[in-house]
């Protein structure tokens, strides 16, 4: 039965652009006039979970063939995560490689480094733990001159304080592995690059434009999550203006 409903929803809304919860609820009620409000809420949640519809922001949906962004977790990234994951049990963190930006930028970045964000009260302790391993060059929230002169290779780790309620996801280190790692969502990556010209000095101007354009065109973006995180970085109005001025056709009627 669910496959029939999925097909009918796709047929009704595909190519219509964005549609609201009221329109979706009305259509589902038309298919099942006896559906209760709680069952309706569950069904919409299930449709989003199964990717029949994409929720681009709270109460706004679209039928889309865009992918969810799934970054590549290298063996080295998995090894890097073990210190913070095992030596600092229960510590909230987020780890990733700037090599991932090559999935979006106009030109391939010649060098990359790792970014590890942890709760601000543990930044120095984690910095010391990674420094003691002597396998990496570890930098504690480096300033512009240090970033541009020294942080330039895959043995470099930049450690920064993690902004509370940062959008991140828990993924497998390897397929069918019990080991997990916390990495940023695409929404977090976009806002971090936009907000931090010191750390991401190589991805500004036209490269940042390409980053956003490719992300918006090819991947699912949750704009509620994106704008909420921008607000936590004090960049809400700036990012809305940037998106509207540069990608109006891709964000029209979404930002609100």
C-alpha positions, 0 to 999 in steps of 0.5 A: 500500500505504501508504494502506491501512496508513494507513487501517487504523491510523486505523481501529484507533486513532482515538478511543482516546486516546493509545497507546504504541509497543508497541501501534503496533508490535504492530499493524504487526507484525500487518499484516506478520509478517515486518517487521524491527525496523529496518523497524518503526522506519523505518515509525513514523518515516514515520507521524509524518513524514506526520502519520498519527499525532502523537507527543505525547511520546517513545513516545506517539502519538495519531490527531489532526486537530489542525493544526501551528501555522504562524505568518504571516510578514509582509514586515516580519518578513522584512525584520527577519531580514535584518540578523541572517541576512546580517550575522551569518552562521551565528549562531544566532537566533530571531525572531518577533512578539508579534502571533502571540499574537492567534491564541490569546488571549481578547482581541486585543492592542492593540499588539505588538513583535518579539522577537529572541533571539541567542547570548548572546555576540553580544547587544550586537553585534546590538543595535548593528547594529539600533540603527544602522539607526535604523528601530526602537526597540531594547531590550536585554533590558529590565526591567519598567518599560521594557517597560511604559512604552516597548515598545509598538509594531510598531517596537519590537524586544526583543533577548534572549539565546537559551537553548541548544537552544531549540525553533525552526523554519526557515520560508520568508519567502515561499511558494517563496522561497529566503529562510528565517527561524528562528522559535520553535515553538509549544512555545517560545512557550508556555514563554516566555510562562509563564516570562517575566512581564516581557516578556509582562506583557500575557499573564498570568492569564486571557489565559495560560489562554486561550493554553494552552487554545487551543493544546492544543485546536487544535494539535499539541503535542510534550510532550517538546519542551515539557517539555525546554525548560521544564527548560532554563528551570528551569520543569519542575515548575511547568509540569507543575503548571500543566497538570495543575491547569488542563488535566487533561483535555487532558494526562492520561496525557501528562506522566508 
